[in-house]
C-alpha cells in the first residue's frame, strides 16, 4: 500500500466491551524497517486512552466517546488541533461499504449504521478517518510490524470468542467488495438440519464448532449432562469453572473425554484453514486469538490434521507462525491503514 506517511497517526480499537485509542509517531517508518528486517518490530504508542464502551451503545454516544478519546490522546502528546492526523478505527462488525457503514455489529447492537460518516463529521477534516473490520486491522498490524513482517501474501486467522480472518495479497490488504474478505469463521465445514447453528444465522460454520464461545458452551453442556473429565478436577471441582484451557490440559494428560472433543474439533478447523490455503496460496499463515493462545494441544492437533487435508505443494511453502502483537495488533493495523490512506472518509 502506498500513501502519505504522517508524523502522527491514531489507531482506535472499538470492541464490544472496551474502547482503546492510541497515537503513534513515525509508524510508517517502523513498518518499513520491519519489512526490511523480515521480523517483528515492537512499536509502542506515544499515548493510550482506555475506556469501557459502556451500556449506552447508541451511534451518537459511541461517536462522541471516540471523538473525546481522540482529542485526549492527541492532547497528551501536544499535537495541534489544525495538524492533519489520520484516524483508523477497527470495529467488531461486518461493514457494508468502504465509507464505514456498519451492516451488522452484534456486539454493539448496530445494523445499517452510518458510523464512518458520523465520526468523520464529528472529528472534522483535520482528522480523516478510515473504518475497518477489526480482524482486518489486526491482520494489517501483524503484517506491518508483527509476525507477518517480510511476507507478501499472508493469511491471518484468529480463534477467540469467534473466528475471524484477514488477507494480505501482494503486499496489500484484501478487503473485498464490502470489507468482508477473509471471513473464514463462516466457511461451512458441515451442513444439514443437524449442523450447529451459528450467530450469523447460518448452520455448519467452523466458528459454530471451534469458536471460543461455542466451545465453552459445549464443554459446560456435556459436563453437566454427565461427562467425566480430569478437566473438572483441574478447575477445582466446579463444572461451571471449566474452560477450554482446562480441557486442553486434560487432553495433554490423555483424558478420554477431552481428547475425544479435541479430536472431533481439530479436523473441522483444519478443513477450513486447508481450503483457504489451497485457494489463496499464501506464503505465511499467522494464527492467534484467545482460544488458540491457551489450547496448545488443540492447536497442535489442528496443524497435524492440516497436513492431511492440504496438498503438499501448497502447504510445504507456508510458514505457519503465532501472532506477535497480542492486543496491540488492531491499534497498530488501523493506524497503519489510515496512514496509508486506505478507505478514508
Secondary structure, DSSP 8 states (H G I E B T S, - for coil): ------SEEEEEEE-SSEEEEEEEESHHHHHHHHHHHTS------SEEEEEE--S---HHHHHHHHHHHHHHHHHHTT--TTS---EEEEESSEESSTT--EEEETTTTEEEE-HHHHHHHHH-TTS-EEEEEHHHHHHHHHHHHSTTTT-SSEEEEEESSSEEEEEEETTEE---TTS-TT-GGG-BS--STTS-B-TTS-BSBTHHHHSHHHHHHHHHHHHHTT---HHHHHTTT-GGG--HHHHHHHHHTT-HHHHHHHHHHHHHHHHHHHHHHHHH--SEEEEE-HHHHT-HHHHHHHHHHHHHHS-HHHHTT-EEEE-SSGGGHHHHHHHHHHHTTTTB-
